[in-house]
Amino acid sequence: MQYQEAVDYVHSLLPFGVRPGLERMRAMMAELGNPQDRLKFAHVAGTNGKGSTCAMLAGILQASGYKTGLFTSPYVIEFRERMQINGEMIPYKTFAAVIEQIKPVADMLAKRDMQPTEFEVITAAAFLYFAQAGCDIVVLEVGLGGRLDSTNIIKTPLVSVITSVSMDHMNVLGNTIEEIAAEKCGIIKRGGITVIYPEQDRRVFNILYHTAILQSNVLITQNMGDIHIEAEKITGTDIVYNGLHIHIPLIGAHQVGNCMTAVLAAEALRSRGLRRITGKTIINGIAGVQMPARLEIFQTQPLVLLDGGHNADGIQRLAQAVRRFLSGRRIVAVIGMMADKAYDAAAREIAPLCDKIITTTPSNPRALPAERLARAMGPYCRDVRTVEKPEKAFLQALREAQPEDAVLVCGSFYLASDVRKALIRFSA
């Protein structure tokens, strides 16, 4: 099997199961020898900040000299981003070989009316890859929810991490913040350590607190009042925590909370035996983090900012960063979103900050048509127009922007992927 054949096979599967549950995943992994049982994990769930927190924690572990696996989603540029070891994506041939191992098992289960889903196969591939490569530790990001997510077949991890919890995927996880928090808490297993994002919603904190007690977990969080912010710039934030001067190269006040979550998780891992984690490796690991499409600066004249935030909380944080760091600049925005995401919230939060908006349709079947998005944006911005193709929309925004302006690309990781590919081609 060649790489593209492997990717095509994975994409041919259903994204989610008709019947929720871990039965298919357990059956598949048993047939593959349960490679996940040979690995140690930091398991990360939450609504927002999972990707950033995972990247910072993986950076710390790598800087500490551990062979570190990172499983994350969604990818922005290339499918292989989802599985990395020490910052390197899974090789093309290796991915094809791993999928070739999994496909006969998936086919056998399909005959028993247990066809694995796309995400289950991807998760199985990650477990196989990391186990075969002999990773010391794996930072494992939940795909959706927690309790019934395919990553949740692992035994008690070295640390469970819950990032910021807010409303998203209500059709799957529940219609209240308490129901969603309970689903995220599904990764908290008996006798473990749980680290949670500082300043959680009180209702969320209560669910996390009681679940940790029921599961005999040590619960760790941080009072943000103990963190001293030295400087906030568009290139990142400098903080002082427990005597450590840490530069966070990711933009936005919320990244301070994500950083602290990663640091607390690293300290918890040190208490579980990963003694090579030190203050120096924490500083170095975080300083080296790069995250595509998380308020990512791609160029400076004009400033091009890419962000994939798509739920109400992520959009609100993007708006805060725009007000904080782009004040006084003329903003030309390219916005594209999925039909099932918070496009009304984006209209209310982002559109009033923009001088011009070009709506577009990201290359995904779930994308909201550009015309519908333009109608939602219209009441909040005087100059809204539609360009169907993302690359053309972005090029038009670049043409209309002066060197001192900002071009904001936002609303979806799929749109960020479309535009980022174009940017890389132009700069090559």
N, C-alpha and C positions, 0 to 999 in steps of 0.2 A: 504494500500500500504506500502510495506517495502522500506527501504532506497535504496537498489540496484535496485529494480523495478523502483523507481522514477528516478534514474540516467539513467537507460537503456531507459526509456521513453524519457527523455530529449535528450539523444544522438541519438534517432531514428528520430528526427526532422531534417529538412534541416538546415544547419548552417546559411545560408543567404537566404533572400527572392528572389523569381524570379522577383517580382516587388518591387523596392525600395520604401521606404516611411514609414510614421508613422501611416497609416490608421489601420493596423492590431493591432498595439500596443495600439492605442487609444481605439479601439473597445474592446479589451480584458480587459484593465484596467477599462473601464466604467462598464463592466459586473461584475468586482470584487470590485466595489465601489470606484475606484480611490484612493487607499491608499496612493499613492505618494503625493497627495494634503494635507495630514496630516503631512508631514515631511518637515524639513528644510535641505537644501543641500549646500555642496561645490562641484561644478561640475568641473571635471578635464578632459581636452582633451589635445592632443599633440601627437607627434610621439615617442619621447624617454623621459624616466624619469617619466612617469605617475605613474608607480607602486611605485617607490621610493618616489616621492613627496606625493602621497596619504598616504603611510605608515608613513611618517614623520608628515604630518598634522594630521592624525588620532591619532598618538602618543601624539602630543601636546594637542589635544582635550581631550583625555582620561586622561592625566596627570592633566588637568584642572578640572577634576571631571564631565565631561559630558558623558552621555551614548552615545557612538559613534559607529555608523554603518560604515562599510567599505565594499564597493562593488568593486571588482577588478578582473582583468584577465590578462593573463591566470593563471591557477593554476599550481603548480609545483609538489606537492606530492599528494594532495587529492582534489577532486572536491569541498569539503566544504570550502576550503580556500577562495573561491570567495565571501562568505558572512560571515562577522565577526562582533561581537559586543564586544567592549573593548578587542580586541585581541583574542577572543574565537570564533572558527568556529561554524557555525550553527549546533546544535545537529542533529544526524541522524534521530531521530523520527520527529523532527520539520521540517526538510527538506522534508521528505516523506509526512507529513501532509499538508504542503504548496503546494506541487506539486499535491496532491490529490484534493485540492481546485481548482487548475488551470486547470487540465486536462479536466473536463467537458466543461469548457468555450472554451478551445482550440478546442475540438472536435466539438462543436456547430459552431464555426467560420469556421472550415474546411469544414463543409457542405455548407457554404455560399461562398466557394472559397476564404477564408481568413485564411488559415492555418498559425498560428504563427510559427516563426522560433525557432530554438534552443536558440539563444541568447535572443530573445524576451521573451520566457518562463522563462529563467534564471533571466532576469531583473525583470519580473513581480513577481517572487518568492522572490527576494530581497526586492522589495517594500512592499510586503505583510508582510514578516518577520520583517522588521524594523518597520513598522507601528504597527503591533501587539505587538511587544516588547516595544513600546514606546520610541524609540530613540530620544534623544535631537537634534542630528545633524547626518547627513549621508555624508560621503566622497564618492562621486559617480564617479567612473572612466568610461569614455567613452570606448565602445568596439572598434569601428572603425569609424574614421572620427569625426563626431560631428553633423552636420546638420540633417542627417537622421538616426543617431544612436538611438536605442530604448530607451536609457536613456534620450533622449532629449524631452520627453513628459512632463517633469517637468516644473513648472512655474519658474519665475525668481528666481534663487538661491540666497543665501546670498552672495556668491562669485563664479564667474566663473574663472577658472584657465587654462591657456594655457602653457604647458611645451614646451620643445624644439621641433621645427617643422622642419622636413627634408623630404626627398623623401622616401616614402614607400606606399605600397598598391596602386600603380599608376593605376592598372587596374580598381579600384573602385573610387579613390578620384581625379584623374586627373594626367596629365603628366608634369605639371610644379609646382614649389614650390608655386607660387601664387595661383594656383587652389587648392592645398592641404591645404594651409593656410585658404582659404575662407571656405572650408568644416569644418575645426576646429572651425572657428569663428561662426559657426552655433549655438554654445551653448551660445553665448553672447546675452542676452535678455534685453529688454528695462528697463532702470532705475536701472541697477545693478552696481556691482563693478567687474572689471576684473583685475586679477593679471597675469602677463606674466613672463616667464623665462628670466633672464638677458641674454644679448648678443645674442638675436635672429638674424638670418639672416636679413639684412636690408630690403629685399623684403617682408619677413614675417612680420617684424615690421610695415611696411607701411600698409599692409592689416589689421593687428590687430588694429592699431591706427585709421584708417578711420572707421572701423566697430564699434569701441567703441564710436566714435563721433556720428555716425548715430543712435546708440542705446542708446544714452544719458548715457553712462557708465563712471564712474571714472576709469581711466586706471593707474595701479600701476606697476612699475618695480623697479629695483635696479641697481645702478652703481657698478659694481664689484670692481672698484678701491677703494671703501669705505670699503671693507672687508679686514681685516688683517688676513693672514694665519700664524698661529703660528707654526704648525708642520704638515707634511704630512708623514704618515707611512702606512704600509700595513694593519694595524689595523684600519685605519681611518684618518680623518683630524680634526685638532683643529683650530677653527677660532674665531675671535673677531668681533662682529657686534653690533654697537650701545651700546657698553659697556657690552654686553653679551659674556661670554666665552662659546662657544658651541663646544661640541665634536660630530662629525659626524661619526658614526660607520660603514659607508658604504665607500668602497674604490673608489678612482678616483677623479680627479679634477672636473669632471662634476657634482659630488654629491654636491659640494659647491653651484653650481647654483640651483640644485634641492632643497637643504636645504633652500636657500634664498627664493625660490618660495613658499615653505611651510610656512616659517616664515612670509612672506608678506601676505599670505592668512590668517594665524592665526591672524595677526594684523588687517586685514580687517574684519574678523569675530568679533573681539573684538569691532570694531567700529560699528558693526551691533547688538550689545547687548550681546555678549558672554563675559561678564566682568571678568569671572574667569580666563581668559587667562592672564598670567603674564610672566615676564622674566624668573622666576624660572620654570614655567610649560613648557615654550618653551625649556629651557635647558634640563629638565628631560625627556620631551617627545621625543626629538630627540635622546638623549643618549641611550634610551631603544629600539630603532628600530632594528629589525632583518629582513633581506630580503633574502629569499632563491633564489639562482641562479642569484644574482646581484653581480658579483665579490665576491662570498661567499667563505671564507676560511673554509674548513671543517676539515682539520688536518694540522699538521706542519712538520712532518718527514715521508715521503717527504711532502712538501707543496701541498695540493690539493685545487685547485681554480676552482669554478664552475661559469659559466656565460651563461646566455640565450640570450644575444644580438644577433640579427639576421639581422638587416638592415645595410646599409652602415655606417650610423652615429654611431650606437651602436658598430659595429665592429671596427671602427676607435678609439672610446673611449677605448675599450678593449685593442687595440694595444698600446695606450698611457700609460695605466696603467701597461701593461706588461713591456714596456721599462723603466718606472719609478721605478717599485717596484721589478721586477724580474731580473734586470740587473746583469749579472755575474752568474746566475744560469743556469744549463742545463735544458731545457724545453722539456718534453715529452707531446705532445698534443693529446687529443682524440676529434675529430671534426666530427659532424654530423649536417646536415642542411636540411631544407625543399627545395623542388625543385623550389619554387617560390621566394626564398630569395636570398640575394646578395652573392652567394658563390664565384663568381669571385673576389669580393671585399675582402672577407675573405682570399682567396688565396694570394692576393697581400699584404694585411696588416698583417695577422697573420702568415702565413707559413714561411716567412723569419726569424721570431723571434724564430722559433722552431728548436730543434736539431733532433727531431723525431716526425712524425705525424702518428697516427692511425686513418684512416677514418672509419666511421661506419654508420649504417642506423637507425635513431631513430624510435621508434615504433609509427608511424603515417602514414596513407595512402599517405600523401603529401610529405613524406620524399624523399630526393634525394638519389638514390642508392650509396652505399659506393664506388663502383668502379668509378662512374662518378666523385664523389667528389675527389677521389685520383688523377684522371687525371688532374683536375683543380689545385690541390695542387703541383703536381709533379715538374713543372718548378721553383718553389720557395723554395723547401726544398729537400735536397739530399736523405733523408730517409723517404719515405712514404710507408705505407703498409695498408692493408684493413683487418678488422675483422668485419664481418657483424653484430653480436649481440652487442649492446652497453655495456652490463654487461661484456662480455668476453673481449671487447676492453679495457675497463677500468681496468680490472684485469691484462691484459697484460701490460698496461702502468705502473701500480703499481709495477709489478714484475721487470720491466726494469729500474725503477727509484731508484737512490741512496737517502739516507736520506737527503742530502743537495740539491737535485734536486726539480723541481716543476712539478706537473702533472696538465695541464690545460685542462679542459673539457669545450668546448664552441661550439657555432653555433646555438643552438636551446634550447628553454625552454623544449621541448619534450625530447631532449637528457639529459638535466640537470635533469629532472624528473626521467628518466630511471636510471641514475647513482646515483642520490641522494637516491633513494629507496634502491639500492644495498649497498650504504655506511651505511645507517641506520641499515640495517640487519647485516652487518659485525661488526658494533660497539655496537650492542645491547648485 
